[in-house]
Amino acid sequence: MDAAVKQLAADGFPVTDELLARLSPLQYDHINFLGRYAFIRPAAPGLRKLRDPHTDEDDDNCGQK
């Protein structure tokens, strides 16, 4: 962030102390500094019933054999 602020100042952007006081990633909840992430996996819908290999029925009903 320091390099970005220096580049903005070099390009003529008015970088004030008030602006710098608000420039902190700590104010955002979605930034995680610990490197730990929690993912919630949805429940599995379950397995489909297996096809009986001794029949000619097609389980997906697409009409192909």
SVG drawing of the C-alpha trace seen along z (x, -y; Angstrom):
<svg xmlns="http://www.w3.org/2000/svg" viewBox="-37 -18 44 78">
<polyline fill="none" stroke="black" stroke-width="0.4" points="0.0,0.0 2.9,-2.3 4.1,-1.9 0.6,-2.8 0.4,-5.9 3.9,-7.0 2.8,-6.5 -0.4,-8.5 1.6,-11.3 4.1,-11.2 1.2,-11.5 0.0,-14.6 -2.9,-13.1 -3.4,-15.1 -2.4,-12.5 -3.4,-14.1 -2.9,-12.9 -6.7,-12.6 -6.7,-10.3 -3.8,-8.2 -5.6,-7.8 -8.5,-6.0 -6.2,-3.8 -6.1,-0.6 -7.2,2.9 -7.9,3.5 -11.3,1.9 -12.7,4.5 -14.1,7.8 -13.4,9.8 -9.6,9.4 -8.1,12.2 -4.5,11.6 -4.3,15.0 -4.3,17.1 -7.1,19.3 -10.2,19.7 -13.5,21.4 -15.5,23.0 -19.0,24.3 -19.8,27.1 -23.4,27.7 -24.9,31.0 -24.5,33.6 -27.7,34.4 -27.1,38.1 -26.3,40.8 -28.5,42.0 -29.7,45.6 -27.3,47.8 -28.5,49.2 -29.1,52.9 -26.7,54.2 -29.0,57.2 -31.9,55.0 -32.1,52.9 -33.8,50.0 -32.1,46.6 -32.3,44.7 -31.8,41.2 -34.9,41.7 -33.2,40.2 -34.3,43.0 -30.8,44.1 -29.5,47.6"/>
</svg>
